[in-house]
């Protein structure tokens, strides 16, 4: 390239300059620079403040011609070129040159935009946890075509062959803090969507969720299916079991598919309304159904087993279910879950 530029320099100084710009960026890409280094090198070459912005993350890099950080107050862009990847505009590059654009500014920015797209494709965006909700929606949406889903995943930083698990979260804590805790060593992205927070990660440590967080964890087969599973698992969470993995639900997950009018019309589910106003009764019944033993339920509740026995006897009379039999406990347990799903549907 340098030899060609020298041969053409006598014919057209503009061609020589353009070829030198191309060679400059070819060298940068061979060195596999990141976005900040790309911006610094471009600012030095252009002798002008140079900017790079990625739409998906909101990340903006502005560098002065001396390689230092540009002033906080940006000047109007003298020339701007979009960054495109797979036909989609993912950002922009620009120069903040005082006065008219330079004769090679368009060439420089074209090459900078190409180089920036290559860097994003290779390394992904900045490693911030919070992501653009629109990109996250593309990843988990059931109506997203696979090409768009793959582009969105790449823009979020996930490799094409990397499994992604989706977590549905309800919490007053910041999502970025939750994401960093449950996936501390690998890429994790998060965004709020409507009534629930979404966390995307390759792996999730369920034991690292902080207190007060309700979370449903989906599988890793595909992001859209994982999202559906995560939302379902979230509905099964309780104060005693605040984190639920969909894989652990087994056949219980089928209850989430039962139409609401069918659940409401079931006698056992309707009977649960008779104890719904007494949290102690609900907690006692849940512990008894979970353990199948009065003594184990008493240990769980930190009560004497005779106190639990009296409560269970009274609850059984109220519900009209014989809770001393395995079938009665099964009926009560299923009715508890169905009632909880109905209540979750009202508050979601």
Secondary structure, 3 states (H helix, E strand, C coil): CHHHHHHHHCCCHHHHHHHHHHHHHHHHHHCCCCHHHHHHHHHHHHCCEEEEEECCCCCEEEECCCCCECCCCCCCCCEEEEEEECCEEEEEEEEECCCCCCCCHHHHHHHHHHHHHHHHHHHCCCCCCECCHHHHHHHHCCCCCHHHHHHHHHHHCCCCCCCCEEEEEECCCCHHHHHHHHCCCCCEEEEEECCEEEEEECCCCHHHCCCCCEEEECCCCCHHHHHHHHHHHHHCCCCCCCEEEHHHHHHHHHHHHCCHHHHHHCHHHHHHHHCCCCHHHHHHHHHHHHHCCHHHHHHHHCCCHHHHHHHHHHHHHHHCCCCCCHHHHHHHHHHHHHHHHHHHHHHC
